[in-house]
Amino acid sequence: MSTNSADALISSLEQFHTAYIDLIGNGDSLMMTEFDSDWLSPCIQLSEESLATMADGSEVPWKPVKRDANLNLDNLASALEIDIDPQLSALFCSYFSHDLPARAQRGDLDIIQVWNEDDFERLQKNLIAHVLMKRRLKQDDTLFFATTDQEEFIISLDVKTGNVMLEQVGKVPQEVLAPDIATFISGLTPRPVVASL
């Protein structure tokens, strides 16, 4: 896929952010989350002075924050010896954010996002573990990007085709949900949930 597909994904993601903020945010376009001094994020919209005095468990304002434009999943691609769809890179590398609760025709899901750099590293390790499991089971590689309201199902990207799949963990995905991630996200609506860490 091309840079245009990554741009399409970023556009879909930004539209989803706007709709989510409109649904959840208060009048100043901020949402609230529980503060954890061990799990800080650029998303938290407080000064360093305020952060220093904030008690764990307090409600703090947050919003999605753009990341460095040069970030990518090249290390993950190299470790797994695969090509990674630019849309997946754009999804995980464009913003710091809480996971984004969404509603699809078939049910509720959460689009996985990264809260901070440690979360980004953890996500990559989990993706590697997922692909290694798929290979042990002699199944084609997939990379997950959303969880569903049914614990045994995830939403994943078929590495070969770029299709978005409904995948039962440990099984070969059987159902194509969309031809790409941007199309899939464009078909979602935000669902109201108070974010917590």
N, C-alpha and C positions, 0 to 999 in steps of 0.2 A: 504494500500500500504506500501511498505517497504522502508528502507533507500536507496535501489538501485534505486527506482523510483525518490527519491529526488536527488540522484547523477546524474541520467539521465537528470533531469530538469536543474540542475546547469550546466552540460555539454552543453546542448542546449542553455541555456542563455548566457554562456561564448562565444560560437561560434557566437551567434547573436551579442553580444557586439563587438567582433572582426570585424565582417562584417560591423557593423554600424560605428565603428571607422574608418575602411578602407574607407568607403564611405564618411563620413562627416568630419573626423578629418583632421587636417593639418599634415605636415610632422612629428610632434612629438607625434602623436597619441592623441592629445587633440582636444576637440570640444569647441565651444564658446557658451556662454549664457549671458543673460542680468543680471547684478549684482543687487541684492536687499539686502540692509544691514539688513532688517528685516527677511530675509529668507535665512540664511546662510546654507551651507552644506559642509560636508567633501569632496564632489566631486569637489569643487572649488580648483583649483591648483595654489594657490598664498600663499605667506608667510603672517603671521599675520601682519607684517609691511605694506605690500602692501594692504591688506584688509582694514587696518585702514584708508588709504588715498583714497580708491576707492570710486568714486561717483556712486550713484544709476543710473542705466541705462547704465553704461559702459559695454563693452563686456569683459568677463572674461573667461579664459580657464577652462574646466571641463572634467572629465572622471568618469565612474562608479568606485566605491570604495567598496571593500569587507567589509562586516560588521562582527561583532563578531559571530563566528560559533555557539554559544549557543543560539542565538535568535530563537524564534518560535512564533507560534500563539496559545499557550496553553491557555492564558487568554481569547482570543476570543472563543476558543472551549468550555471553561468552561462557559462563559457567555451565549452562545447559546445552551449549552448541546448537542453538536455534536462532531463527530470526524472530524478533518480537514486533508485532504489529505496532505501527506508530500511534494508533489510537490507544492502545494499552499504556504505552509510555506517557502519552498526553494525560490520560486519566489519573495515573499515579504520580506524575512529576510536575503537573501544572500548578497545583494548589496544595497548601496545608489546609486541612479541614477535618471536622468530625465526619464519621460515616454519615451518609445522607439517606435518611429514611424515605422510602418511596412506595408507591402503590402501582402495581401493574394490573392488567385485566385479570390475571390468574391469582393474584395475591400480593402480600406485602413482602418487601425486600429492603436491604440496606446496601447502597453502593459503597464499597470499601474506599476509604480515603486515608491519608496519613496525617497524623496530628503533629508530628515533629520528626526530626532526623532519626531518632531511635526507632520510632514506629515504622519509618521507611525501611530501615535495615531489617526489622522483624518481618515486615511484609515480604521482602525479597527472600528471606530464609524460608518462610512458609510456602512461597511459590515454588522454590527449589524442592522442598519436601514433597509438595503435591505432585510435581512432574516426576520425581523419582518413584513415588508410589505408582503413578500411571505406568511408568516403564516396567516396574516389577510385575505389574498385572498384564503386561504386554498389550497395553492400550495406547492409542494415539495421545500425544501431548495436548493438554488443555491448561489454561491459566485462568484461575478464578478471579472475579472482580466484584462479586456481590454475594451476600448470604440471603437466604429466604426465610419465611416464617415457618418452614418445615425443615427442621434441623438437618435432615439427611440430604437435602438438596441445596446446590449452589448454582450460581449463574457463572458460566465460564466462556472463554474464548477458545475456539478450536484453532490451534496454532497453524494447521495446514490451510484451512479454508477462510479463516477470519470470521466465521459465523459465530453468533452468540447462541449458546446452548444451555438448556436446562439439564443439569448433570446430577444424578444421584451419586453421592460419594462412593468411590470404589467400583462404579459401573461405567460402561460405555455410554456416553450421552446419546440419547435417542431423538431429542426434539430440538429443532432449530427455532429460536425465538425471534431472531432478526439477522439480517445479512452483515451487520457490523455494530460496534458499540454505540456510535453516534445515533444511529437509527433506533436502537433499543432505548437509550436514555431519552430521546425525543418523545417516545411513547409513554413515559412515566409521568406520574404526578407526585409532588411532594406529599408526605403524610406527617401530621403533627405528632412530634415526640419531643420531650424535653431531653436534651443531650446530657449524658453523664459519662464520666471516664471510667 
